[in-house]
Amino acid sequence: MKPAQRRELAGWFHVTFQIGVRRACGLSQLSRTAWYRRPSEARVQTILRLRIRELAHARPRFGYLRIWVLLRREGWLVNRKRVRRLYRLEGLQLRMRVRRRKHIALHRGPAPIPTRPTERWSMDFVHDAFADGRPFRVLTVVDQWSRQSPLLEVATAQCRDTA
């Protein structure tokens, strides 16, 4: 049984049966010092959680470290690790920024369909490796109408031009 549950049980004994604190604590196996101790830490932590949430909503790009600095400036004597823990418990973690790919080709419209040979060409690089692990590339050029490839240019990594 948790200490908080034992404290509630001792309080129930004390009120229901009109017995002393010493006897109620003995029945619930709670020390009397725990009975008289006030749970002030939970109340302070709740106020701190609310303040962290307010600061995070006011400044959405701030992480827990900058919020910790703001709290210290306001006079809160709080540990950086506690601010991080409460920041995470509140679900205020910053999302990683997802970079969007630019779709330039979408603005040009659909590609025209070729009607005769050598009207439209496409090219691309194909990468692979030999059995010994050395990489190589193949530049392929394809005629879109006939689907033939008149050019295949092969080069290994050592043959690449460095200029």
TORVEX-687070 format. One line per field, with one value per residue (C-alpha): z, y, x. Coordinates in Angstrom, 1 decimal, padded with zeros to 4 digits. Each point is the difference from the previous one (the first is absolute). Example, Ala and Ser with C-alpha at 12.3 -4.5 7.8 and 13.67 -1.06 7.14 Angstrom:
# residues 2
w c(007.8 | -000.7)
v c(-004.5 | 003.4)
u c(012.3 | 001.4)
//
This chain:
# residues 163
w c(000.0 | -000.9 | 002.7 | -001.5 | 000.3 | 003.6 | 000.8 | -001.4 | 001.9 | 003.3 | -000.6 | -000.6 | 003.3 | 001.8 | -001.2 | -000.2 | 003.4 | 001.9 | 001.0 | 000.6 | -002.6 | 001.7 | -000.1 | -003.6 | -001.2 | 001.8 | -001.7 | -003.4 | 000.5 | -000.6 | 001.9 | 001.9 | -001.7 | -003.3 | 001.4 | 001.0 | -003.0 | -002.5 | -003.7 | -001.2 | -002.8 | -002.1 | 000.2 | -000.9 | -002.9 | -001.3 | 000.0 | -001.7 | -002.7 | -000.7 | -000.3 | -002.4 | -002.1 | -000.1 | -001.1 | -002.6 | -001.5 | 000.0 | -001.7 | -002.0 | -001.5 | 003.5 | 001.3 | 003.6 | 000.4 | -001.0 | 002.1 | 003.0 | -000.5 | 000.0 | 003.2 | 001.6 | -001.0 | 001.6 | 003.3 | -000.1 | 001.7 | -002.2 | -001.3 | -003.8 | 000.1 | 001.7 | -002.6 | -002.7 | 001.7 | 000.4 | -003.5 | -001.3 | 002.2 | -001.3 | -003.6 | -001.0 | -001.9 | -003.2 | -003.2 | -002.4 | -003.0 | -003.1 | -003.1 | -003.0 | -003.4 | -002.6 | -002.9 | -002.8 | -002.7 | 001.2 | -001.1 | -003.6 | -000.6 | -001.4 | -002.3 | -003.7 | -001.5 | -002.8 | -003.5 | -001.9 | 000.8 | 001.3 | 001.1 | 003.7 | 002.0 | 003.7 | 001.9 | 003.4 | 002.0 | 001.2 | 003.0 | 000.9 | 001.2 | -001.2 | 001.8 | 001.7 | 001.4 | -002.4 | -001.1 | -003.5 | -001.8 | -003.3 | -001.8 | -002.0 | -002.8 | -001.2 | -003.0 | 001.4 | -003.1 | -001.0 | 003.6 | -001.5 | 001.8 | -002.5 | 002.7 | 003.1 | 001.5 | 002.8 | 002.5 | 003.2 | 003.0 | -001.0 | -003.5 | 001.3 | -001.0 | 003.1 | -001.7)
v c(000.0 | 003.5 | 002.6 | 002.2 | -002.8 | -000.8 | 003.7 | -000.1 | -003.2 | 001.6 | 003.0 | -002.2 | -001.9 | 003.3 | 001.6 | -003.1 | -001.6 | 003.1 | -001.4 | 001.9 | 000.6 | -002.3 | -002.9 | 000.7 | 000.1 | -003.2 | -001.8 | 001.2 | -000.6 | 003.7 | 001.9 | 003.0 | 002.2 | -000.9 | 000.9 | 003.5 | 000.7 | 002.2 | -001.0 | 003.5 | -001.3 | -001.2 | 003.3 | 001.9 | -002.4 | 000.5 | 003.8 | -000.5 | -002.3 | 002.7 | 002.7 | -002.2 | -000.6 | 003.7 | 000.9 | -002.8 | 001.2 | 003.6 | -000.9 | -003.2 | -000.1 | -000.1 | -003.3 | -001.0 | 001.7 | 003.4 | -000.4 | -001.0 | 003.3 | 001.9 | -001.7 | 000.8 | 003.7 | 000.0 | -001.2 | -003.7 | -002.1 | -003.0 | -002.6 | -000.3 | -003.7 | 000.5 | 002.5 | -002.5 | -002.7 | 002.2 | 001.3 | -003.5 | -001.1 | 002.9 | -001.2 | 003.2 | -001.6 | 001.9 | -001.8 | -000.5 | 002.2 | -002.0 | 001.4 | 000.0 | -001.0 | 002.6 | -001.3 | 002.3 | -002.4 | 000.2 | 003.7 | -000.8 | -002.2 | -003.5 | -001.1 | -000.2 | -003.5 | -000.5 | -000.8 | -001.1 | -001.3 | 002.4 | 002.5 | -000.4 | -001.4 | -000.9 | -000.7 | -001.3 | -001.5 | -003.6 | -000.9 | -003.5 | -001.7 | -002.8 | -003.2 | 001.3 | 003.1 | 002.7 | 002.3 | 000.9 | 002.2 | -000.3 | 003.0 | -001.2 | 002.0 | -001.2 | 001.0 | 000.4 | -001.0 | -003.2 | -000.8 | -000.8 | 001.0 | 001.2 | 001.0 | -001.8 | 001.8 | -002.0 | 001.5 | -001.2 | 002.2 | 000.2 | 001.3 | 002.9 | 003.4 | 002.1 | 003.4)
u c(000.0 | 001.3 | 000.6 | -002.7 | -002.5 | 001.1 | -000.5 | -003.5 | -000.7 | 001.3 | -002.2 | -003.0 | 000.7 | 000.4 | -003.3 | -002.2 | 000.8 | 000.9 | 003.4 | 003.3 | 002.6 | 002.4 | -002.4 | -001.1 | 003.6 | 000.7 | -002.9 | 000.9 | 003.7 | 000.8 | 002.7 | -001.3 | 002.6 | -001.6 | -003.4 | 001.1 | 002.1 | -001.8 | 000.3 | 001.1 | 002.3 | -003.0 | -001.7 | 003.1 | 000.6 | -003.5 | 000.5 | 003.3 | -001.6 | -002.6 | 002.6 | 002.1 | -003.1 | -000.7 | 003.5 | 000.1 | -003.3 | 001.1 | 003.3 | -000.6 | 003.6 | 001.6 | 001.3 | 000.3 | 003.4 | -001.2 | -003.1 | 002.2 | 001.9 | -003.2 | -001.1 | 003.3 | -000.4 | -003.5 | 001.5 | -000.8 | 002.7 | -000.5 | 002.4 | 000.5 | -000.7 | -003.3 | -001.0 | 000.9 | -002.0 | -003.1 | 000.3 | -000.1 | -002.8 | -002.1 | 000.6 | 001.8 | 002.8 | 001.0 | -000.7 | 002.8 | -000.4 | -000.8 | 001.5 | -002.3 | 001.2 | -000.5 | -002.1 | 001.1 | -001.1 | -003.6 | -000.2 | 000.9 | -002.9 | -000.1 | 002.8 | -001.1 | -000.2 | 002.5 | -001.5 | 003.2 | 003.5 | 002.7 | -002.6 | 000.4 | 002.9 | 000.5 | 003.1 | 000.9 | 002.9 | -000.1 | 002.3 | 001.2 | 003.2 | 002.3 | 000.4 | 003.1 | -001.9 | 001.2 | -002.9 | -000.8 | -002.5 | -001.8 | -001.4 | -003.0 | -001.7 | -003.4 | -002.1 | -003.5 | -001.9 | 001.9 | 001.2 | 003.5 | 003.2 | 002.5 | 002.6 | 001.2 | 003.1 | 001.7 | 002.6 | 001.5 | 000.7 | 003.7 | -000.9 | -002.1 | 001.1 | 001.0 | -000.3)
//
